[in-house]
Amino acid sequence: MEPRFSEPLFVISVAARLVEMHPQTLRKYEREGLIAPSRTSGNLRLYSDRDIERLRQVKFLVEQRGLNLAGVQLALELTQQIQDLRARIVAASENRKPSPVVAELDNLLESLGFVDEQRLRDTKRQEERRP
């Protein structure tokens, strides 16, 4: 897989420091299929911001929720399904008041340790624009 140069990329040592994990743990998570960093032509692992967010979620699920790696995989799959459902609901209600279901989905995502950094930045910008 070619690296996605439009995103910030970090080598494994930097990524490990950012998420406060040992590089060997990141390699293990890759072997288990929990993360799939990009690779350079020289086979060097490159982690994007999205990869870092996912690693933080994995860390939360293991350390705070006590899940084993099979449980983490299930939680990551559920996170993706909830994100997809949330996006469909938001798209369907574009011209109407946001559905209370969206807030419930956000709470579910938060309980799974998922933090949508882009949504948080957008919400902060909207709040700053208010008089």
N, C-alpha and C positions, 0 to 999 in steps of 0.2 A: 504494500500500500504506500503510495506517495504521500509525503507530509502535506498537511493543509497549511500552506504558508500564510493564508489570510488570518490565521489565529496565532496568538502568542504560543510559543513552544518552549518546553523546558526539558532538559536532559534529566535522566533518572535521579541523579544526585540532588538536583534543585527541586524536582517534584517531591522527592522523599522529604526534604526539609520543609517544603510548603505544607505538607499534610502531617508532618511529625511522625513519619514511619521510617522504618529501615528500608533501603533499596531492595533488599531480598524479599521483603513483604510485598512490595509492588510487583516483583517478578512472580511471586507465588500467585497473587491475584490475577495476573495475566494468564498464567498456566491454567487457572481455574475458570477462565473465561469471564471474569468480573469486570475486566478492563481490557481495552485493545488500543494501546498507544500506536501512533504512526511510527513508521520506520524510515530511516534514510536509506539511500542506496548502499551504504556501508553497514546497514542493519542496526544502527543506533536508535534506541527508543526515544521518541519525542512525545511529550505529554502536552495536550492543549488545556486551555482553561476549563473546558467541559470535562476533560479527563480528571482534572484536579477536583472539580465539584463532585464527580462520581466517587473518587477516592475518599473524599470527606464524608460522603453518605455511607460508603462501606464501613469506614471507621466508626461512625456513629452507630450503625446497626450492630456491629460487633461489640463495641465497648459499652454503649449505653443501653442497647436493647438485648444484648446477650445472645445474638443469633450466631449459629454456625454458618459456614459458607454456603450450604444448601439453602438455609433460610435467607441469607443475604441475596442469593440469586433469585429466589421467589419474590422477595421484597423489591428488588430492582425491576423485575418484570411487572409487578403490580404498579410500581411508580410510573413506568412507561404507559401502561394502560390508563391510569388515572390522568396523566398528562394529555393523552390523546382524547379522552372523553371530555376533559375540561376545555380543550381547544375547540372541539366540536360544539359544545354548549355556548361558548363565548361567540363563536362565529355565527351560530343560529340566532343569537339574541343581540346582534350588533347594534340595531337601532332601538332596542328596548332597554329597560332597566336591567342591570345584571341580575342573573338568577341567584337566589340564595344557595342553590346547589353548588355554584362555583366556590363560594366561601367554604362549604363543607368539604369539597374536593381539596381546596388549599390546606385545610386542617389535616386531612388524611395524608397529603404529601408531606406536610411538616412532621407528622408523627412517624413517617418513614425516613426522616432525616434528609429529605430533599429540600434544597433551598434554590429557588429560581432567582439567581442574581440579577438577571436582566429585568424580571418583573419587579424586583425590589427597587432597582434604579429608576424604572419608569414611574413607580408609585411615588418615590421620593421627589422626582421632578414635578409631578402633578401637584403634590402638596406644596412645593415651593412656589408654584405659580399662583396658588390661591391667595386672595387678598387677606 
